[in-house]
Amino acid sequence: MKTRITELFGIEHPIIQGGMHYVGFAEMAAAVSNAGGLGIITGLTLGTPEKLANEIARCRDMTDKPFGVNLTFLPTVNAPDYPGLVKAIIDGGVKAVETAGNNPSQVLPYFKDAGVKVIHKCTSVRHSLKAQSIGCDAVSVDGFECGGHPGEDDIPNMILLPRAADELEIPFVASGGMADGRSLVASLAMGAEGMNMGTRFIATKEAPVHENVKKAIVAASELDTRLVMRPLRNTERVMTNDAVEELLRIEKEKGTDLKFEDIIEQVAGVYPRIMTEGDMDAGAWSCGMVAGLIDDIPTCKELIDRIMAEAEEIITGRLARFQGA
């Protein structure tokens, strides 16, 4: 299947693996890229330019297909070495970058000069238009269903994607709630040129996370995520667990007086304990409502091949039958 996204990134299928904290290592990115999608290494999980450079080199040893790096720009007291991370990406020969968080305009000239294509994650049409205006090559439009940070507008993809299609000139992919061939065809119908999957790729054999994490996603329904940090206007969709329910209790108790320090135990530094050690009640971890559509743990190739076969059957079979009716 050819779309503007497959042409932009030089990939076979219009499927991107989103950057995910303590998931987007070389094993994950290479598996997705080898299966015909665009795998993504999560830059801030590695933390330093040296570690990111090593991870890029490891991924290069695992695949000869295109892969990218996620670089998230966060407001923080002790900022990562962003110039060093940008240099590691460029020096590593990476030609695709997924930016997220704050405006990436300060790094775009360096990527442009190096021929790196940039896709920026956006949770609204206005942010997507801003990304287009500063020179991003594409955007990933994240609906309210998504795991992680859905923004503060609460617009689901059935509305957000067509709105983006009405306004944007650059290509975009749908993100949030994406799991199968139905997701892909629906996204294409609403104007997207492909889809970005996060949670679905965690529940794959190659995902370098503890088996407990994968089993938790398979066991979950669409009712098992919660929105946390809403009072701080830093909303995050996470999988429910004991720590998350305690976090919500604290939020309710503190009300408008809530400070980040009040919930730091539930949200800070918990990812290694969850993703690596499998301590599923250690704290809040990002997970989408799409968990309700996930009931197995295939290889990345099995998953992507299945998605493309389902999409073809829907387009040439089910939808074609309506045309002649």
C-alpha positions as CSV (number, residue, x, y, z in Angstrom):
1,M,0.0,0.0,0.0
2,K,1.4,3.3,-1.1
3,T,0.5,6.6,0.7
4,R,2.3,9.9,1.2
5,I,3.6,8.5,4.5
6,T,5.2,5.4,2.9
7,E,6.7,7.6,0.3
8,L,8.0,10.1,2.8
9,F,9.8,7.6,5.0
10,G,10.6,4.9,2.4
11,I,8.6,2.2,4.1
12,E,6.4,-0.6,2.8
13,H,3.4,-0.2,5.0
14,P,1.8,3.0,6.4
15,I,2.3,1.9,10.0
16,I,4.5,3.7,12.5
17,Q,5.5,2.5,16.0
18,G,5.2,5.5,18.3
19,G,8.0,6.4,20.7
20,M,7.3,4.8,24.1
21,H,9.3,5.2,27.4
22,Y,11.2,2.1,28.2
23,V,9.7,0.3,25.2
24,G,11.3,2.0,22.2
25,F,14.7,0.2,22.3
26,A,16.6,-1.2,19.3
27,E,14.8,-4.6,19.5
28,M,11.4,-2.9,19.2
29,A,12.3,-0.5,16.4
30,A,14.1,-3.1,14.3
31,A,11.3,-5.6,14.6
32,V,8.7,-3.1,13.3
33,S,11.0,-1.8,10.6
34,N,11.8,-5.4,9.4
35,A,8.1,-6.0,9.2
36,G,7.7,-3.1,6.8
37,G,6.6,-0.3,9.2
38,L,8.7,2.5,10.7
39,G,10.2,1.5,14.1
40,I,11.1,4.2,16.6
41,I,13.8,4.4,19.2
42,T,12.8,6.5,22.2
43,G,15.5,9.1,22.7
44,L,14.8,10.2,26.3
45,T,14.7,6.7,27.6
46,L,18.4,6.4,26.6
47,G,19.0,9.8,28.1
48,T,22.5,10.7,26.9
49,P,23.9,11.2,23.4
50,E,26.4,8.4,24.0
51,K,23.7,5.9,24.9
52,L,21.5,7.0,22.1
53,A,24.3,6.7,19.6
54,N,25.0,3.1,20.8
55,E,21.3,2.2,20.5
56,I,21.1,3.6,17.0
57,A,24.2,1.5,16.1
58,R,22.6,-1.6,17.7
59,C,19.4,-1.0,15.7
60,R,21.5,-0.6,12.5
61,D,22.9,-4.1,13.2
62,M,19.4,-5.5,13.4
63,T,17.8,-4.0,10.3
64,D,18.7,-2.5,7.0
65,K,15.3,-0.8,6.8
66,P,14.5,2.8,7.7
67,F,13.9,3.5,11.4
68,G,13.5,6.6,13.4
69,V,14.1,8.2,16.8
70,N,11.5,9.9,19.1
71,L,12.7,13.1,20.7
72,T,10.3,14.6,23.2
73,F,10.8,18.2,24.4
74,L,9.7,18.6,28.0
75,P,9.7,21.6,30.4
76,T,12.2,20.5,33.0
77,V,14.7,21.9,35.5
78,N,17.5,19.6,34.4
79,A,17.0,19.4,30.7
80,P,18.6,16.6,28.7
81,D,21.5,17.4,26.4
82,Y,19.2,18.1,23.4
83,P,21.9,19.4,21.1
84,G,23.9,16.3,21.8
85,L,20.9,14.0,21.2
86,V,20.2,15.8,17.9
87,K,23.9,15.3,16.9
88,A,23.7,11.6,17.8
89,I,20.6,11.2,15.6
90,I,22.2,13.0,12.6
91,D,25.6,11.3,13.0
92,G,23.9,8.0,13.3
93,G,22.4,8.4,9.8
94,V,18.8,8.3,11.0
95,K,16.5,9.9,8.5
96,A,13.2,10.0,10.4
97,V,12.5,11.7,13.7
98,E,9.2,11.8,15.7
99,T,9.1,14.9,17.8
100,A,6.7,15.4,20.7
101,G,6.0,17.8,23.6
102,N,7.0,21.4,23.2
103,N,7.6,23.2,19.8
104,P,10.5,21.6,18.0
105,S,11.4,24.6,15.9
106,Q,14.8,25.0,17.5
107,V,16.0,21.7,16.1
108,L,14.3,21.7,12.7
109,P,17.1,23.5,10.9
110,Y,19.6,20.9,11.9
111,F,17.4,18.0,10.8
112,K,16.5,19.8,7.6
113,D,20.1,20.3,6.7
114,A,20.8,16.6,7.3
115,G,17.8,15.5,5.2
116,V,16.0,14.1,8.2
117,K,12.2,13.9,7.9
118,V,10.3,15.1,11.0
119,I,6.8,14.0,12.1
120,H,5.4,15.9,15.1
121,K,2.9,14.4,17.5
122,C,-0.2,16.7,18.0
123,T,-3.4,16.5,20.0
124,S,-5.3,19.2,18.2
125,V,-5.8,20.8,14.8
126,R,-4.3,24.1,15.9
127,H,-1.1,22.4,17.0
128,S,-1.0,20.4,13.8
129,L,-1.2,23.6,11.8
130,K,1.6,25.1,13.9
131,A,3.7,22.1,13.2
132,Q,3.0,22.5,9.5
133,S,3.8,26.2,9.6
134,I,7.3,25.7,11.2
135,G,8.3,23.1,8.6
136,C,7.5,19.7,9.9
137,D,7.1,17.1,7.1
138,A,4.1,15.3,8.7
139,V,2.2,15.1,11.9
140,S,0.8,12.3,14.1
141,V,-2.7,13.3,15.1
142,D,-3.4,11.9,18.6
143,G,-7.1,11.5,19.6
144,F,-8.4,11.4,23.1
145,E,-8.3,7.6,23.1
146,C,-4.6,7.5,23.0
147,G,-2.3,6.3,25.8
148,G,0.1,8.8,27.3
149,H,-0.7,12.5,26.9
150,P,-4.0,13.2,25.0
151,G,-3.8,17.0,25.5
152,E,-6.6,18.9,27.2
153,D,-9.3,19.3,24.5
154,D,-10.7,15.7,24.8
155,I,-11.5,15.4,21.0
156,P,-11.7,11.7,19.9
157,N,-10.4,10.6,16.5
158,M,-13.8,10.3,14.8
159,I,-13.9,14.2,14.9
160,L,-10.2,15.1,15.1
161,L,-9.1,13.2,12.0
162,P,-11.6,14.7,9.6
163,R,-10.9,18.1,11.1
164,A,-7.2,17.6,10.5
165,A,-7.9,16.5,6.9
166,D,-9.9,19.6,6.3
167,E,-7.1,21.9,7.5
168,L,-3.7,20.3,6.8
169,E,-1.7,20.2,3.6
170,I,1.1,18.0,4.9
171,P,0.4,14.3,5.4
172,F,-0.7,12.9,8.8
173,V,-1.1,9.6,10.5
174,A,-3.9,8.7,13.0
175,S,-2.8,7.9,16.5
176,G,-4.9,6.7,19.5
177,G,-7.1,3.6,19.3
178,M,-5.2,2.0,16.5
179,A,-4.9,-1.8,16.6
180,D,-5.9,-3.6,13.4
181,G,-7.0,-3.4,9.7
182,R,-10.2,-1.7,10.7
183,S,-8.2,1.0,12.4
184,L,-6.1,1.5,9.3
185,V,-9.0,1.6,6.8
186,A,-11.0,4.0,9.1
187,S,-8.0,6.3,9.4
188,L,-7.5,6.4,5.6
189,A,-11.2,7.1,5.1
190,M,-11.0,10.1,7.4
191,G,-8.1,11.6,5.6
192,A,-5.0,10.1,7.3
193,E,-2.2,8.5,5.3
194,G,-1.5,5.8,7.8
195,M,-1.5,5.1,11.5
196,N,0.7,5.2,14.5
197,M,0.4,2.4,17.1
198,G,1.8,2.4,20.7
199,T,0.0,0.2,23.1
200,R,-0.6,-2.5,20.4
201,F,3.1,-2.8,19.8
202,I,3.9,-3.3,23.5
203,A,1.8,-6.6,23.3
204,T,4.2,-8.2,20.7
205,K,6.8,-10.9,21.2
206,E,9.7,-8.6,20.4
207,A,8.7,-5.8,22.7
208,P,11.5,-5.6,25.3
209,V,9.3,-5.4,28.3
210,H,8.4,-7.8,31.1
211,E,5.8,-10.4,30.3
212,N,3.6,-9.1,33.0
213,V,3.1,-5.9,31.0
214,K,2.0,-7.7,27.9
215,K,-0.4,-9.9,29.9
216,A,-1.9,-6.9,31.6
217,I,-2.7,-5.3,28.2
218,V,-4.2,-8.5,26.9
219,A,-6.3,-8.9,30.0
220,A,-7.5,-5.3,30.1
221,S,-10.7,-4.0,28.5
222,E,-11.4,-0.5,27.1
223,L,-12.7,0.4,30.6
224,D,-9.4,-0.2,32.4
225,T,-7.6,3.1,31.7
226,R,-7.7,6.3,33.8
227,L,-6.9,9.9,33.2
228,V,-4.4,11.3,35.8
229,M,-2.9,14.7,36.4
230,R,-5.9,16.5,34.9
231,P,-5.8,19.2,37.7
232,L,-2.2,19.9,36.7
233,R,-3.2,20.3,33.0
234,N,-0.7,17.5,32.2
235,T,-3.3,14.8,31.5
236,E,-2.0,11.3,31.0
237,R,-4.0,8.2,30.1
238,V,-2.7,5.2,32.1
239,M,-3.5,1.6,32.9
240,T,-5.4,1.4,36.2
241,N,-3.7,-0.3,39.1
242,D,-3.5,0.2,42.9
243,A,-1.0,3.1,42.6
244,V,-3.2,4.9,40.0
245,E,-6.3,4.6,42.2
246,E,-4.3,6.0,45.1
247,L,-3.1,8.8,42.8
248,L,-6.8,9.6,41.9
249,R,-7.7,9.6,45.6
250,I,-5.0,12.1,46.3
251,E,-6.1,14.3,43.4
252,K,-9.7,14.3,44.7
253,E,-8.6,15.0,48.2
254,K,-6.3,17.9,47.3
255,G,-8.6,19.4,44.7
256,T,-7.3,22.7,43.3
257,D,-4.4,22.7,45.9
258,L,-2.8,19.6,44.2
259,K,0.9,19.9,43.4
260,F,3.1,17.5,41.5
261,E,5.0,16.7,44.7
262,D,1.8,15.2,46.1
263,I,1.8,12.4,43.5
264,I,5.5,12.1,42.8
265,E,5.6,8.6,44.4
266,Q,3.1,7.3,41.8
267,V,4.5,8.9,38.7
268,A,8.2,9.6,39.0
269,G,10.8,7.0,38.1
270,V,8.4,4.1,38.0
271,Y,8.9,2.9,34.4
272,P,12.0,0.7,35.1
273,R,10.1,-1.1,37.9
274,I,7.1,-1.7,35.6
275,M,8.6,-2.3,32.2
276,T,11.7,-4.1,33.2
277,E,10.9,-5.8,36.5
278,G,7.1,-6.4,35.9
279,D,5.9,-4.7,39.1
280,M,2.5,-3.8,37.8
281,D,1.5,-1.8,40.9
282,A,4.6,0.3,41.0
283,G,3.0,3.4,39.5
284,A,1.2,5.0,36.5
285,W,2.2,3.8,33.1
286,S,0.8,5.0,29.7
287,C,-1.7,2.7,28.1
288,G,-4.5,3.4,25.5
289,M,-8.1,2.5,25.5
290,V,-7.2,0.3,22.6
291,A,-6.2,-2.4,25.1
292,G,-9.8,-3.5,24.8
293,L,-9.0,-4.6,21.2
294,I,-5.9,-6.5,22.0
295,D,-6.2,-10.2,22.8
296,D,-2.9,-11.8,21.7
297,I,0.8,-11.3,21.6
298,P,2.0,-11.9,18.0
299,T,5.4,-11.1,16.5
300,C,5.6,-7.7,14.8
301,K,5.6,-9.3,11.4
302,E,2.6,-11.4,12.2
303,L,0.8,-8.3,13.5
304,I,1.6,-6.0,10.5
305,D,0.9,-8.7,7.9
306,R,-2.4,-9.4,9.6
307,I,-3.3,-5.7,9.6
308,M,-2.5,-5.3,5.9
309,A,-4.4,-8.4,5.0
310,E,-7.5,-7.2,7.0
311,A,-7.3,-3.8,5.4
312,E,-7.2,-5.2,1.9
313,E,-10.1,-7.5,2.6
314,I,-12.2,-4.6,4.0
315,I,-11.4,-2.3,1.1
316,T,-11.8,-4.8,-1.8
317,G,-14.4,-7.0,-0.1
318,R,-16.7,-5.5,2.4
319,L,-16.7,-1.9,1.2
320,A,-16.7,-2.9,-2.4
321,R,-19.9,-4.8,-1.9
322,F,-21.6,-1.6,-0.6
323,Q,-20.6,0.2,-3.8
324,G,-22.7,-2.1,-6.0
325,A,-25.6,-2.3,-3.7
